[in-house]
Amino acid sequence: MHNPEQVPADPAMTRIRLDIAYDGGLFSGWAVQPGLRTVQGVLEEALAMILRRPIRLTVAGRTDAGVHARGQVAHLDVLDSEWLGLCRGHDVDPAHSLKRRLNGALGRVLGELHGCVEIVDASRAPEGFDARFSALWRRYSYRIADAGTRRDPLQRAVTLWHKHDLDVERMNKAAKPLLGLQDFAAFAKPREGSTTVRTLQRLDFERGADNVININVQADAFCHNMVRALTGAALRVGDGREKTDWMHQRLLAGVRDAKSVLAAPHPLILEEVHYPDDAQMHERATLTRARRLIPDSDAVPL
């Protein structure tokens, strides 16, 4: 799935960055799977219609079934001649032309589901850019309406309805010791050959004006299932089933048991992937690769 080169190997190649938003509830996740509709699958089909050859995308974070995105990022490599040949009619900017034509092709691929995947922006990537390895951090959001919150049917597709009242102060207290460089084996679905060490930069819970609890989670990268596992554990603390030090104790012990319940996927949204300045793209990608000598999933959790 991943192009092992951080820059096009052929000097006559151009790397393109795509900024993407999608309704993940209509897909079996990001990654191509035989016989299933996936975000990567429909995007690559649309790109093949435009470029008239198979295309493989590299993504910042592979989201699983039911997970949405407002700020997903992917890249692809094209020949310089293909890049310049993207312009049609009055188009003079290949990036603008690609965005317009790709959204049009997605409409043909998706049919009645037109609009559930949108190219927010297309641009020529800076030297050394890698959608996955150049990223400094990823940020996700999650919405919860607890027992005391009015449930808005129009938000049901992106909100967890929790049947008990939640104490946000307890949840924040439980989350604080998990920040920093930690081994999140207790909050991740293990993958053979993958590390579970991550730097969790942010995990906080706040009630909005509508009384809905908004969760913000940010890390350099995420293990498979990590956000949903953290959220599921925080719910147990918030509704009083566990003490405020319970999550930290599980982190230290690396415990996964019957209490390791994942929160539902549908409220999870990839909000943003942040990158360094253009001049530091190559250095960041090289550093990230060096830290991950064994291939790693970098997936948004189910």
DRENKOLKE-125043 format. One record per residue (C-alpha): x, y, z; residue number from 0; residue in three letters. Coordinates in pm, whole numbers, plus 32768, in hexadecimal, padded with zeros to 4 digits. Example, Ala and Ser with C-alpha at 12.3 -4.5 7.8 and 13.67 -1.06 7.14 Angstrom:
DRENKOLKE-125043
84CE; 7E3E; 830C; 0; ALA
8557; 7F96; 82CA; 1; SER
//
This chain:
DRENKOLKE-125043
8000; 8000; 8000; 0; MET
811E; 80EF; 8044; 1; HIS
8214; 8173; 7F48; 2; ASN
8364; 812F; 7FF4; 3; PRO
8407; 825F; 7F57; 4; GLU
83D2; 83AB; 800B; 5; GLN
8406; 8469; 7EC4; 6; VAL
83C5; 83F6; 7D61; 7; PRO
84E8; 831A; 7CF5; 8; ALA
84CC; 839A; 7B91; 9; ASP
8531; 850C; 7B74; 10; PRO
8420; 852E; 7A6B; 11; ALA
8318; 84E1; 7B72; 12; MET
823E; 85D3; 7C35; 13; THR
81B1; 858E; 7D90; 14; ARG
804E; 8608; 7DCB; 15; ILE
7FAD; 8649; 7F1C; 16; ARG
7E36; 860F; 7F42; 17; LEU
7D6D; 8699; 8066; 18; ASP
7C37; 85C2; 808F; 19; ILE
7AF2; 85BE; 8155; 20; ALA
79FC; 849B; 8164; 21; TYR
78D1; 83FE; 8211; 22; ASP
7969; 82BB; 828C; 23; GLY
781B; 8222; 82EA; 24; GLY
77EB; 81BE; 817F; 25; LEU
7939; 8107; 815C; 26; PHE
79ED; 7FD5; 81DD; 27; SER
7B0D; 80B2; 8249; 28; GLY
7C21; 815D; 8185; 29; TRP
7CF4; 803A; 8109; 30; ALA
7C9F; 7F74; 7FCF; 31; VAL
7BF3; 7E2B; 801F; 32; GLN
7B79; 7D30; 7F1A; 33; PRO
7A04; 7D46; 7EDE; 34; GLY
79CF; 7E6C; 7FCC; 35; LEU
799B; 7FDF; 7F93; 36; ARG
7ABB; 80A2; 802C; 37; THR
7B2B; 820C; 801F; 38; VAL
7C79; 81B1; 7F84; 39; GLN
7BCB; 80D3; 7E89; 40; GLY
7ADF; 81DD; 7E02; 41; VAL
7BF0; 82E6; 7DFC; 42; LEU
7CE0; 8209; 7D3C; 43; GLU
7BCB; 81A9; 7C4A; 44; GLU
7B7F; 831A; 7C0D; 45; ALA
7CF0; 836D; 7BE0; 46; LEU
7D16; 824E; 7AE8; 47; ALA
7BF9; 82E2; 7A1B; 48; MET
7CB7; 842A; 7A01; 49; ILE
7E1D; 83AB; 79D7; 50; LEU
7DBF; 8270; 7914; 51; ARG
7E9D; 8189; 79E0; 52; ARG
7E9C; 80E4; 7B3A; 53; PRO
7EEB; 81D1; 7C5A; 54; ILE
7F50; 817E; 7DBE; 55; ARG
7F1D; 8279; 7ED6; 56; LEU
7FE9; 829E; 8015; 57; THR
7F1A; 8323; 8136; 58; VAL
7F66; 83D6; 827D; 59; ALA
7E8C; 82ED; 834E; 60; GLY
7DB9; 81C4; 82E0; 61; ARG
7C5F; 81EA; 8374; 62; THR
7B89; 80B9; 83B8; 63; ASP
7A1A; 8073; 8371; 64; ALA
7932; 8185; 83ED; 65; GLY
7A43; 8286; 8433; 66; VAL
7A25; 83D9; 8388; 67; HIS
7B22; 84DE; 831B; 68; ALA
7B28; 8655; 82E8; 69; ARG
7CA2; 8671; 82CA; 70; GLY
7D29; 8533; 822C; 71; GLN
7E63; 8556; 8157; 72; VAL
7EEB; 846F; 8049; 73; ALA
7FEF; 8483; 7F36; 74; HIS
802A; 83EB; 7DE2; 75; LEU
8141; 8402; 7CE1; 76; ASP
8102; 8458; 7B73; 77; VAL
81DD; 8499; 7A49; 78; LEU
822D; 8606; 7A07; 79; ASP
817E; 85E1; 78B9; 80; SER
8046; 855C; 7969; 81; GLU
804B; 867E; 7A5F; 82; TRP
8065; 8784; 794E; 83; LEU
7F65; 86CB; 787C; 84; GLY
7E59; 86E7; 7989; 85; LEU
7DEC; 883E; 790F; 86; CYS
7CB6; 884D; 7835; 87; ARG
7C06; 8970; 778E; 88; GLY
7C41; 8AB4; 784C; 89; HIS
7CFE; 8A06; 7969; 90; ASP
7E62; 8A82; 7987; 91; VAL
7EB2; 89ED; 7ADF; 92; ASP
7EDD; 8870; 7AE4; 93; PRO
7E87; 8865; 7C59; 94; ALA
7D3C; 891B; 7C27; 95; HIS
7CEE; 8841; 7AFD; 96; SER
7D39; 8701; 7BBD; 97; LEU
7C59; 8766; 7CDE; 98; LYS
7B38; 87B9; 7BF6; 99; ARG
7B5F; 8688; 7B19; 100; ARG
7B97; 8597; 7C3B; 101; LEU
7A5C; 860A; 7CEF; 102; ASN
79A3; 85DB; 7BA7; 103; GLY
7A31; 847D; 7B78; 104; ALA
79D5; 8425; 7CDF; 105; LEU
786F; 8483; 7C8C; 106; GLY
786E; 8387; 7B70; 107; ARG
790E; 8278; 7C47; 108; VAL
782A; 82AF; 7D74; 109; LEU
76E3; 82E5; 7CB9; 110; GLY
75CC; 831F; 7DB7; 111; GLU
76D3; 8347; 7EC8; 112; LEU
776A; 8472; 7E14; 113; HIS
77F1; 8569; 7F14; 114; GLY
7851; 8473; 8026; 115; CYS
79BE; 849C; 7FBC; 116; VAL
7A40; 85F7; 7F65; 117; GLU
7B94; 8672; 7EF4; 118; ILE
7BC1; 87A9; 7FC8; 119; VAL
7D08; 880A; 7F22; 120; ASP
7E0D; 8789; 7E30; 121; ALA
7F6C; 8814; 7E1B; 122; SER
80CB; 87CA; 7DA5; 123; ARG
817C; 8745; 7ED9; 124; ALA
82BD; 87E3; 7F59; 125; PRO
8401; 8725; 7F31; 126; GLU
841F; 8602; 8023; 127; GLY
82AC; 85F9; 807A; 128; PHE
8218; 84AE; 80E7; 129; ASP
80AB; 84B0; 8158; 130; ALA
80F2; 83A7; 825F; 131; ARG
8257; 83D6; 82D2; 132; PHE
8275; 8551; 82BD; 133; SER
8151; 8589; 83AD; 134; ALA
81A0; 8624; 84FF; 135; LEU
8054; 85C5; 859B; 136; TRP
7EEE; 8559; 855B; 137; ARG
7DBD; 85DF; 8613; 138; ARG
7C6C; 8537; 863B; 139; TYR
7B22; 859D; 86D7; 140; SER
7A0B; 84D2; 8777; 141; TYR
78AF; 8542; 87EE; 142; ARG
77E9; 84AF; 8911; 143; ILE
7689; 8503; 8987; 144; ALA
765B; 8470; 8AE3; 145; ASP
7517; 842C; 8BA1; 146; ALA
74E1; 8597; 8C04; 147; GLY
7514; 8621; 8AA4; 148; THR
7401; 8662; 89A9; 149; ARG
7431; 8573; 8889; 150; ARG
7427; 8616; 8735; 151; ASP
73B1; 851A; 862F; 152; PRO
745E; 85E6; 8520; 153; LEU
75AF; 85A6; 85CA; 154; GLN
757B; 8434; 860E; 155; ARG
766A; 83CA; 84F6; 156; ALA
7790; 8479; 859F; 157; VAL
7735; 8467; 8711; 158; THR
7745; 834F; 8812; 159; LEU
760D; 833C; 88EB; 160; TRP
7685; 82C5; 8A41; 161; HIS
7574; 824E; 8B2D; 162; LYS
761C; 82CA; 8C6E; 163; HIS
7684; 8423; 8CE6; 164; ASP
77F7; 846C; 8CBC; 165; LEU
78DE; 8536; 8D9D; 166; ASP
79C5; 85F9; 8CB6; 167; VAL
7AAB; 865F; 8DD4; 168; GLU
7AE8; 84F2; 8E2D; 169; ARG
7B2F; 849E; 8CC0; 170; MET
7C2D; 85B6; 8C9E; 171; ASN
7CD7; 854F; 8DE1; 172; LYS
7CF0; 83E8; 8D65; 173; ALA
7D7E; 8452; 8C14; 174; ALA
7E91; 853B; 8C8E; 175; LYS
7F8F; 842E; 8CF9; 176; PRO
7F7A; 838F; 8B9F; 177; LEU
8012; 84BB; 8AEE; 178; LEU
8174; 84A8; 8A66; 179; GLY
8246; 838D; 89D9; 180; LEU
81A4; 8248; 8A4D; 181; GLN
816D; 80E0; 89EC; 182; ASP
7FFA; 80CB; 8997; 183; PHE
7FE8; 7F4F; 897D; 184; ALA
7EC2; 7F57; 8A70; 185; ALA
7E02; 8039; 8982; 186; PHE
7E54; 7FA3; 8830; 187; ALA
7E01; 7E72; 8763; 188; LYS
7F54; 7DCB; 873A; 189; PRO
7FE2; 7D9C; 85DE; 190; ARG
8102; 7CB1; 859E; 191; GLU
824A; 7D6D; 8579; 192; GLY
81B4; 7EC0; 85DB; 193; SER
8217; 7F9F; 86FC; 194; THR
8112; 8026; 87ED; 195; THR
81EE; 8143; 8869; 196; VAL
8156; 8296; 8819; 197; ARG
8169; 83FE; 8893; 198; THR
800C; 8464; 8903; 199; LEU
8006; 85DF; 88F4; 200; GLN
7E9C; 8624; 894A; 201; ARG
7D74; 8569; 89E2; 202; LEU
7C6B; 864B; 8A77; 203; ASP
7AF4; 8653; 8AB0; 204; PHE
7A1E; 878D; 8AA8; 205; GLU
78A9; 87D2; 8AA7; 206; ARG
7832; 88B8; 8995; 207; GLY
7719; 89B5; 899F; 208; ALA
7629; 889C; 8938; 209; ASP
76A4; 87CA; 8A62; 210; ASN
7741; 86CC; 8974; 211; VAL
7897; 8652; 89E6; 212; ILE
79A4; 8695; 88E4; 213; ASN
7AE1; 85C5; 88EF; 214; ILE
7C23; 863B; 884A; 215; ASN
7D39; 853B; 881D; 216; VAL
7E8A; 858F; 8784; 217; GLN
7FC8; 84C1; 875D; 218; ALA
80F3; 849D; 867A; 219; ASP
8046; 8364; 85F5; 220; ALA
7F41; 826C; 866E; 221; PHE
7F3D; 80F6; 869E; 222; CYS
7E21; 8025; 8614; 223; HIS
7CE8; 8052; 86EF; 224; ASN
7D9C; 814E; 87CF; 225; MET
7CA3; 8270; 87CE; 226; VAL
7B73; 8190; 87FA; 227; ARG
7C20; 80CD; 890E; 228; ALA
7C7E; 820C; 89C8; 229; LEU
7B1C; 8290; 89A2; 230; THR
7A7F; 8149; 8A16; 231; GLY
7B5C; 814A; 8B4C; 232; ALA
7B10; 82B8; 8B96; 233; ALA
799B; 826B; 8B8D; 234; LEU
79C9; 816C; 8CA5; 235; ARG
7A72; 8276; 8D79; 236; VAL
797C; 8386; 8D1D; 237; GLY
7847; 82C1; 8D84; 238; ASP
78E7; 824A; 8EC8; 239; GLY
792C; 80DE; 8E77; 240; ARG
7AA3; 8111; 8EA9; 241; GLU
7B82; 81F4; 8F7A; 242; LYS
7C3D; 831A; 8EE0; 243; THR
7D8E; 8266; 8EED; 244; ASP
7D08; 8132; 8E3B; 245; TRP
7D73; 8196; 8CDC; 246; MET
7ED5; 81E4; 8D4E; 247; HIS
7EF3; 809B; 8E08; 248; GLN
7E86; 7FDF; 8CD2; 249; ARG
7F80; 80A1; 8BFF; 250; LEU
809C; 8042; 8CEB; 251; LEU
8031; 7ED5; 8CFA; 252; ALA
7FEA; 7EB5; 8B85; 253; GLY
7E9F; 7E13; 8BE0; 254; VAL
7DA0; 7DA5; 8ADB; 255; ARG
7C78; 7CE2; 8B63; 256; ASP
7AFC; 7CD5; 8B64; 257; ALA
7AF4; 7E44; 8BCF; 258; LYS
7BB2; 7EAC; 8A94; 259; SER
7A78; 7F1A; 89DE; 260; VAL
7A8D; 7FF3; 88A6; 261; LEU
79AB; 8121; 8882; 262; ALA
78D4; 8129; 8748; 263; ALA
7980; 819D; 8606; 264; PRO
7877; 8287; 8575; 265; HIS
78CA; 83BF; 8649; 266; PRO
7A3F; 83AA; 85F8; 267; LEU
7ABE; 84B3; 8505; 268; ILE
7C1E; 84ED; 8484; 269; LEU
7C28; 8668; 849E; 270; GLU
7D89; 86C8; 8440; 271; GLU
7EE0; 8649; 83DC; 272; VAL
7FF4; 8743; 8422; 273; HIS
813D; 875B; 8363; 274; TYR
827F; 8820; 8396; 275; PRO
82F2; 8940; 82BD; 276; ASP
8340; 88DF; 8157; 277; ASP
84B8; 88EB; 8191; 278; ALA
8499; 87E4; 82A6; 279; GLN
83C0; 86E5; 81F0; 280; MET
84DF; 8608; 8181; 281; HIS
8588; 860E; 82D7; 282; GLU
8443; 85B7; 838B; 283; ARG
83F6; 8494; 82A3; 284; ALA
8557; 840B; 82CA; 285; THR
8548; 8428; 8446; 286; LEU
83F4; 837E; 845C; 287; THR
8468; 825E; 8380; 288; ARG
85A0; 822E; 8451; 289; ALA
84CB; 8208; 8589; 290; ARG
83F0; 8103; 84E1; 291; ARG
84DE; 8003; 845B; 292; LEU
83BF; 7F08; 845D; 293; ILE
828D; 7F6D; 838C; 294; PRO
817A; 8007; 845E; 295; ASP
8004; 8031; 841B; 296; SER
7FD7; 819C; 848D; 297; ASP
7E63; 8157; 847B; 298; ALA
7D42; 820E; 8510; 299; VAL
7CA0; 8114; 85FD; 300; PRO
7B59; 8067; 85C7; 301; LEU
//
